[in-house]
Amino acid sequence: MKLLSRPDADTLLSPLGLKIGEWNELSEIAPDSQPRVQTLVAPKVARDLYVASLWLTDWLPKGKWKLIQIDNSTSPSDDESFLFEQLINIPTRRWDVASQKTFKFELDENCETGQRVDVVISSVIFFALMFEWHIHLVSDGCLDGQRLALQDGDIYCFGSEESILAAKAIGERLSLHPSSTPKWIEEA
């Protein structure tokens, strides 16, 4: 995991047509470019919420990196900050909430490393939904504005029509089979 500065994050996101917005959210570079959005209801039962987090991680395309962006609406308590530090293994002694908003997870060809990162990402999604943080996630494999936004316990999936259909399928799967995990977790 690497902490990124805002300029470094913007450079990384630019090929995806995204940037860090004024409120430290992920937003489109072109203001007239608005991808479709699908809202999903987060489960209220902890186990079902964890499974939903696994499916949301699976919804983000594979690639060489995944990025977590925390926007300015997140103001964690000290215990939440401590838990977050442990989840993502921040190399510093304390997480500076005000200045450290962007976290990049690099992946390599090693399948095991990718699965470990996906477990961390899904844990962060679970955590953010539980504590109603505002976080945004994207990978270098995302196209057409595809990204995940979690705000106040709500789930927003942005992207192309194909991405939106996949998000709707996740919502339907979760309502019919809330404890059915994705294939990658069963293989881990």
C-alpha positions as CSV (number, residue, x, y, z in Angstrom):
1,M,0.0,0.0,0.0
2,K,1.2,3.5,-0.9
3,L,-0.1,6.8,0.3
4,L,-0.5,9.2,-2.7
5,S,-0.4,12.9,-2.9
6,R,-3.3,14.6,-4.7
7,P,-1.1,15.5,-7.8
8,D,0.1,11.9,-7.9
9,A,-3.4,10.6,-7.6
10,D,-4.6,12.9,-10.4
11,T,-1.8,11.7,-12.7
12,L,-2.8,8.1,-12.0
13,L,-6.5,8.7,-12.5
14,S,-6.2,10.9,-15.6
15,P,-6.0,8.0,-18.2
16,L,-9.4,6.8,-16.7
17,G,-11.0,10.2,-17.2
18,L,-11.1,10.8,-13.5
19,K,-9.6,13.2,-11.0
20,I,-9.8,14.1,-7.3
21,G,-12.6,16.6,-6.9
22,E,-12.9,19.7,-4.7
23,W,-14.3,17.6,-1.8
24,N,-11.6,14.9,-2.3
25,E,-14.1,12.6,-4.1
26,L,-13.5,10.9,-7.4
27,S,-15.0,12.9,-10.3
28,E,-14.9,13.1,-14.0
29,I,-12.3,15.3,-15.7
30,A,-14.8,16.4,-18.3
31,P,-17.8,18.0,-16.5
32,D,-20.3,17.0,-19.2
33,S,-19.2,13.3,-18.9
34,Q,-21.6,11.7,-16.5
35,P,-21.6,7.9,-16.3
36,R,-24.7,6.0,-15.4
37,V,-25.2,5.2,-11.7
38,Q,-26.9,2.2,-9.9
39,T,-27.7,2.6,-6.3
40,L,-27.7,-0.6,-4.2
41,V,-29.1,-1.1,-0.7
42,A,-26.5,-2.2,1.8
43,P,-27.6,-5.2,3.9
44,K,-28.2,-4.5,7.6
45,V,-27.1,-7.9,8.8
46,A,-23.3,-7.9,9.4
47,R,-22.7,-11.3,7.6
48,D,-24.7,-10.2,4.6
49,L,-22.9,-6.9,4.5
50,Y,-19.6,-8.7,4.5
51,V,-20.7,-10.9,1.6
52,A,-22.0,-7.7,-0.3
53,S,-18.5,-6.2,0.3
54,L,-16.9,-9.2,-1.4
55,W,-19.2,-8.9,-4.4
56,L,-18.5,-5.2,-4.7
57,T,-14.8,-5.9,-4.7
58,D,-15.4,-8.4,-7.4
59,W,-17.3,-5.7,-9.4
60,L,-14.2,-3.6,-9.7
61,P,-12.1,-4.9,-12.7
62,K,-8.8,-6.6,-12.1
63,G,-5.7,-4.6,-13.0
64,K,-2.3,-3.5,-11.8
65,W,-3.6,-1.3,-8.9
66,K,-6.7,-0.4,-6.9
67,L,-7.2,3.0,-5.3
68,I,-9.2,4.0,-2.2
69,Q,-10.1,7.7,-1.9
70,I,-11.6,9.1,1.2
71,D,-13.5,12.3,0.8
72,N,-13.8,15.2,3.2
73,S,-17.2,14.1,4.6
74,T,-15.4,11.3,6.5
75,S,-14.5,12.4,10.0
76,P,-13.7,9.2,11.9
77,S,-13.5,8.8,15.7
78,D,-10.1,7.8,17.2
79,D,-11.1,4.2,17.4
80,E,-12.3,4.1,13.8
81,S,-9.0,5.7,12.7
82,F,-7.1,3.1,14.6
83,L,-9.1,0.2,13.1
84,F,-8.6,1.7,9.6
85,E,-4.8,1.9,10.2
86,Q,-4.8,-1.7,11.0
87,L,-6.9,-2.8,8.1
88,I,-4.8,-1.2,5.4
89,N,-1.4,-1.4,7.3
90,I,-0.5,2.2,7.3
91,P,3.3,2.4,7.6
92,T,3.3,5.5,9.7
93,R,2.6,5.5,13.4
94,R,-0.6,7.5,13.0
95,W,-2.9,8.2,10.1
96,D,-3.3,11.9,9.3
97,V,-7.0,12.0,8.4
98,A,-6.7,15.6,7.1
99,S,-3.9,15.0,4.6
100,Q,-3.8,11.3,3.8
101,K,-6.9,10.7,1.6
102,T,-5.5,8.4,-1.2
103,F,-4.3,4.8,-0.8
104,K,-3.0,2.8,-3.8
105,F,-2.7,-0.9,-3.6
106,E,-0.4,-2.4,-6.3
107,L,-0.9,-5.8,-7.7
108,D,1.5,-8.1,-9.4
109,E,1.1,-11.3,-11.5
110,N,1.0,-13.3,-8.3
111,C,-2.6,-14.5,-7.9
112,E,-2.2,-14.8,-4.1
113,T,-1.1,-11.2,-3.8
114,G,-4.2,-10.1,-5.7
115,Q,-6.5,-12.1,-3.5
116,R,-4.9,-10.6,-0.4
117,V,-5.4,-7.1,-1.7
118,D,-9.0,-8.0,-2.6
119,V,-9.6,-9.2,0.9
120,V,-8.2,-5.9,2.3
121,I,-10.4,-3.9,-0.2
122,S,-13.5,-5.9,0.7
123,S,-12.7,-5.3,4.4
124,V,-12.4,-1.6,3.8
125,I,-15.8,-1.6,2.0
126,F,-17.4,-3.5,4.9
127,F,-15.8,-1.1,7.4
128,A,-16.9,2.0,5.4
129,L,-20.4,0.8,5.1
130,M,-20.7,-0.1,8.7
131,F,-19.4,3.3,9.9
132,E,-21.0,5.3,7.1
133,W,-17.7,6.7,5.8
134,H,-17.5,8.4,2.4
135,I,-15.0,6.4,0.2
136,H,-14.5,6.0,-3.5
137,L,-12.8,3.0,-5.2
138,V,-11.4,2.5,-8.6
139,S,-8.9,0.2,-10.4
140,D,-6.8,0.8,-13.5
141,G,-9.1,-1.7,-15.2
142,C,-12.1,0.6,-14.9
143,L,-13.4,2.1,-18.1
144,D,-16.2,4.6,-18.9
145,G,-16.1,6.3,-15.5
146,Q,-16.6,3.0,-13.6
147,R,-16.1,3.4,-9.9
148,L,-17.6,2.6,-6.6
149,A,-18.8,5.2,-4.1
150,L,-19.9,4.5,-0.6
151,Q,-21.6,7.4,1.2
152,D,-23.5,7.3,4.5
153,G,-24.0,3.5,4.2
154,D,-25.3,3.7,0.6
155,I,-23.7,2.1,-2.4
156,Y,-23.3,3.8,-5.7
157,C,-21.9,2.0,-8.8
158,F,-20.9,4.3,-11.6
159,G,-20.0,3.2,-15.1
160,S,-21.2,2.0,-18.6
161,E,-24.4,0.2,-19.3
162,E,-22.5,-3.1,-19.0
163,S,-21.1,-2.1,-15.5
164,I,-24.5,-1.0,-14.4
165,L,-26.1,-4.3,-15.5
166,A,-23.4,-6.2,-13.5
167,A,-24.2,-4.0,-10.4
168,K,-27.9,-4.7,-10.8
169,A,-27.1,-8.4,-11.0
170,I,-25.1,-8.1,-7.7
171,G,-28.1,-6.4,-6.1
172,E,-30.5,-9.2,-7.3
173,R,-28.0,-11.9,-6.2
174,L,-27.7,-10.4,-2.7
175,S,-31.5,-10.2,-2.3
176,L,-32.0,-13.8,-3.4
177,H,-28.9,-15.4,-1.9
178,P,-27.4,-13.0,0.7
179,S,-24.7,-15.5,1.9
180,S,-23.5,-16.7,-1.5
181,T,-19.9,-15.6,-1.9
182,P,-18.0,-14.9,-5.2
183,K,-15.9,-17.6,-6.7
184,W,-12.6,-15.8,-5.9
185,I,-13.2,-16.0,-2.2
186,E,-14.0,-19.7,-2.4
187,E,-10.7,-20.3,-4.2
188,A,-8.6,-18.2,-1.7
